[in-house]
Amino acid sequence: MSQGPHVALFVTCLVDLYRPSVGFAAVRLLERAGCRVSVPDAQTCCGQPAYNSGDRASATRLARLLVDTFGDESFDHVVAPSGSCAGMLSRHLPALLADDPAYAARADALAARCHELTAFLVDICGMDDVAARFDGRVTYHDSCSSLREGGVAAQPRQLIAGVAGLELVEAAEREACCGFGGTFCVKYPDISVAMVDRKVDAIEATGAELVLAGDLGCLLNIAGRLTRRGSACRARHVAEVLAGETAAPPLGGR
């Protein structure tokens, strides 16, 4: 009996600290796609906060740790339930280590094996039936990193279309930024709030009871604004709905 690809799950900081259910949902989806899944214990941050803040020294130290942790050739692929973390690994990791002779080639090889979760399930595994059900109307938010760095847009929608009972309604300006942007929302809070208010207006106009996305940073930002405005709409990571893992309260919910 042939074995499926060996996948290392990059859990991400936000999933680990705020929404472990997303990690478990990702494992379930990967196993459903026929993968063998490992979750390396030594993993930490992808280095994106340091990288975006100009702290290249810290980002480079984390990059070396990532290569040491995920560069094992027994891993056929590295998958993250986050477009921004996947983008950091696949697009920026090689640049950080390009001048390090001990890591440059290994960083290039690792970057080539890194994927965002829904893109991996569709593009690599050929998955089109997630064997899940969700009765309700949802809308989907395209995160900036997933869309612009990873070209991820059709893949989550293809998987969502296979969820029984689910109705997907597209929001206006679905590709517009939600205002999170990592440290952007801290540095420019007034601009960030204006952006997320516009995003929430578009979400509420769909009549959806749930907004889905593939990046937890965006979802935390959107969920926080939905809650503060008293909206009936809630937020979840797309992996939870695709895996049928909706026992945990939605983000911002009780």
N, C-alpha and C positions, 0 to 999 in steps of 0.2 A: 504494500500500500504506500503510495507516494505521499510525502508530507508537503504541506503548503509552505509559503514563504515565512521565514523567521523575522518577525517585526519587533523592533524595540519601541516601546511607547514613551515618548517624551511628554510627561504629564503636564508640565508648565506650572509656574509658581501660583498663578491665580486659581487654577483647578485644585491644586494641592491645598491651598490655604482657605479658599472660599467655596469651592463647589466640587468636592471629591466625586459626587455622583456622575459628573461628566467623564471622569477618568474611567469609572466602572462601565459606563455606557460605551465608551470608545473600545474598551477591551471586548465587550460583548459583540459589538459590530465587527471588529476585526476577526474574532473567532468565527462569527457567522459567515464571514467571507472566506473562511478556510485557512486563516493564518495562525501560526504559533506565536504567542505574544510573550515578551519578556519586559519587565519594568526595572531597569537598572537602579540599584539602590543609591549609587553615588551621584545621580543627576541633581543639578541645582538649577540656577537661572540660565536662560539662553544668552544673557548679557545685554539684552535690548535696552533696559533703562540706563545702564552706564553708557552704552554706545550712543544713544540719542542725546545724552546729556554732555557728551564730549569727553567722558572719562575713558579714554582709549586704553589706559593701562589696566583698569579693572575689567573692561570688556575683553581684553586680550588674555588675561589670566583665566577668565571664565571660558573663553574659546578653547584654550588648551585642555581644560578639564572636560569639556564637551567631547573633544576628539579622543581623549583617553577613555571616556566612559562609553561613547557610542561608536567609536571607530573599530570595534571588534568586527572582524570580517565574517563572523558567524551571523551577524545581523544583515539580512538582505535589504531591509528598509528601516528607516526611522520615521515614525508618524507622530504628528502632534495635533491635538484637537484645537488648533489655533493657527490662523493664517499669519498672524504677526510673528509668532515664534518660529513657524516653519519658514517664513521669509528670512528671518534673521539667520537661521541655520543654513539655508540653501543659497542665499545671495550675499550675505555679509561676512559669514565666517571665513571664507577663503581670503578675503581682503585683509582681515585682521591678522592672519597668520602667513601672509604671502612672503614676508621677509624672514621667516623662521624656518631654517632648513630642516629642523627636526619634525616640523608639523605641517608645512605647506602642502605637500603632496597628500598627506592623510586628510587634511581639511578639505581639499578639493574632492577627494573620493567620498568623504562623508556627506558633503553638501549635495552631491549628485544623487544620494540615496534618501534625502529628506523630503517629506511630503506633508501637506495638510490633509486632515482625515478624510473629508468627503471626496477630495480629488483622488486620493489613493484608492478609496473604495471603488470609485467609478472608473478611473483611467487605468489603474494597474490591476485591480481585481475583477473588473468588469461586472460589478454588482449593480443590479437593477431592481431587486426585490428584497426589502429589508424585513419582511414578515412582521410588520408592526401595524397597530391601529391607533388612531387618535380621532375622536369625534369632535370636530370643531373647526372654526375658521382661523387661519393663521396668516401672518405676513412674514416676509424674510428681509433682513437687513444685510446688505453686502458691506463687509468691513473693508476699509481702505487697503490694508495690507493684503488680505486675501485676494481682492479684486485686482489691485494694481501691481503687486509684486508676484502673485501666484497665478493670476488669470482664473481664479476660482469664482464661478458664477452659475454656470449651467449644472455643474455636478451636484451641489446640494439640492437644487430644484428637481433634478432627475430622481434623486432618492426620495425627496418629499412626495413626489407624484406617486410613489409606490406605497405610501402609507394609507391604509384603508380608512375611510370615513373623514379624511382630512380635506379641507378646502383651502387652497392657497390663493390669496388676493394680494396682488402687487401694489405697493405703496408708491405714491408720487415721489420722484427724486430718490428712488431706492438706492442709488449709488452714491448719494451725498454723505459726507462725513457726519458722524453723530456728535462730534465735538470732544471726544475723549482724547485720542492722540497721545496716549501715555502721559508724559510730563506736560503736554500742551495744556491740558485742563487745569493743571496746577499753576502754570505760569500765566495763563490768560483766562481766568475763570469767567469773566463777563462774556467774552467771545464764545467760550465753550458752552455756557448756559444758553446763549442765543441760538447756537447751532443745534443743541439737543432739543430745545423747545420746538424748533422748526421740524426736526425729525419726529418728535412725538406727535405733533399736529398731523403729519402725514400718516403716521401709524394709526392714530385714532380714527382718521377719516376712512380707513378701510373697513371699519367695523370688526376687525379681528379681535379675538379674545386673547391672542398670544402672539408675541413677536419672537421670531427665532433668528439666530445668527450663529456663526462659527467661531467668534472671538469673544471670550468672556469679558475682556476689558470693555468692549462696546456694550455688551449686555448689562454689565454692572452700571455703566453710565446711564443707559436708557432706562433700566429698571428703577434706578434711583429717582429719575425725573418723573417717570410714570407714577411712582408711589407718592412723591411730593405733590403732584397735581391731582391726586385722588382718582386717577384713571382706573377703569375696570380692566384694562388690558394688562397682561403680565408678560414676563420674559423668561425664556428658557434657551439653553444651548441646543442647537439642532440635533446633536447626538442623543440627547435624552429622549426626544420624540422618536427618532429613527430606531432607537433600540427598545422602545416601549418602556423606558425607565422614567416614569413620571410620578413615582410615589413621593419623592421629595417635593416640598413646596416650591413654587416658582420663585425666581429671584425677586426679592422685595416683598414676598408674600409670607404669611404666617404658616 
